[in-house]
Amino acid sequence: MTNYVHILCTPHMSNSISLMMQSLGRQYVRYFNCCYGRTGTLWEGRYKSCLVQVEDYLLQLYRYIELNPVRANMIEDPADYHWSSYQINGFGKDSDLCTPHPIYLALHSNAIQRQTVYRALFTSHVEAKLLADIRVNSNKGMAIGNDQFKQEIEALTGRRMREQKNGSPSPPAEKKEANWVVGVKSTLTPVLLTPVLCFRWFNIKTVFCDFNKITTACFNELIWKIIV
């Protein structure tokens, strides 16, 4: 997009995301300012984040990200957008920037067939309700997933992961101890981050993150670092 970027990433340490964004904030801003003879920050505000249930929603987020320029009427085919990962996922273009996710790899054991299956996911746009859910949850730092997933994250973090209905405010979720067994088990649990780049042109809109083999304690620490 011309003014923001979506990122899907998998941290392997509790502070991976914060270190990545810190490095981006320091090094890229310095590089950009040097190239264009300017000073000051590029960031409009702090990035936001959203946990995502991997089994049912990860590939939907692939579609959400890579169909963005199509929804914006910038191009008709997602393969035509130069800055998209669609050419990597859908056509096997080589890139050191992308690592295939196990859910993506599970589409087919053969790479060519996998790309064919992947491209078939893009024959239609993201459904309106799902599109709205992704936007609302990413903007408010809540979870994208089914009710059970959201309840587990609420119990783990003590933070509300669902929109509050009209009426009396609900009591805060009880935060579980660090030795509580989380329902995410050994599966990857994604997060949607939304950093906002300023300087008129740029706006790092969304960073999606997967958590792989994270303990309850460091998972909780990472949630707070991302969402707070």
C-alpha positions, 0 to 999 in steps of 0.5 A: 500500500502507499501509506502502510504495510502489513507484516506477518511474522513468527517470534521465537523469543518473548521480546522478538517483536519489540526488538524488531520494531525497535530496530525498525524504528531506529535504523530505518528512520535514520536511513530514510531521513539520510536519504531524503534530507529530513529529520524527525520520526516517520511514525504516526503512533505506536503499533497495535496488535491482535492475537489470531487463532492459527487453525481457522484464521491464518490463511484468512489473514494471508488473503486479507493482507495480499488482497488489500491493494485489490480492495483499494482498487490499485490493481485487479490481480494481487500478483500485479502488486510489486510489494506483496508477498503474493508472488512468493506464496502464489508463484514461488518467487524467491525471497529471503524476507518470507519463511513459509508457515506450516499451515501454508506448507500443509496445503500440499506436499508438492510446491507447484500444487501448493501454489495452485491451491493457494491461488485458488483461495484468492478467487473471491474477496474476504467476506465482509463480516470477517473483514470487519472483524479483522479491522475491529480486533486489530484496532482494539488489540483483541483476539481474532478467533472463536469464543473458546480461543478468546476465552483462553487468551482472556484467562491467560492475560487478564485482558478483554479479547472480545467486544463489549456489548451494550449495557453494564461493563463486564468484570475483568477476566481473572488472570491465571497463574503462569503454570496454567496450561493454555489451550493453544498447546503446541500450535502456533498462535498468531498476533496482529500488530499495528504500528503506525508510520507517520510522515504522510506517506507511511503507516505501518498498519499491521504486523501479524505474529505467530507464537511457536512453543512459547511458555505461558509466562513469556507468552503473557509477557509478550502479550503485554509488550505488544498490546499495552 
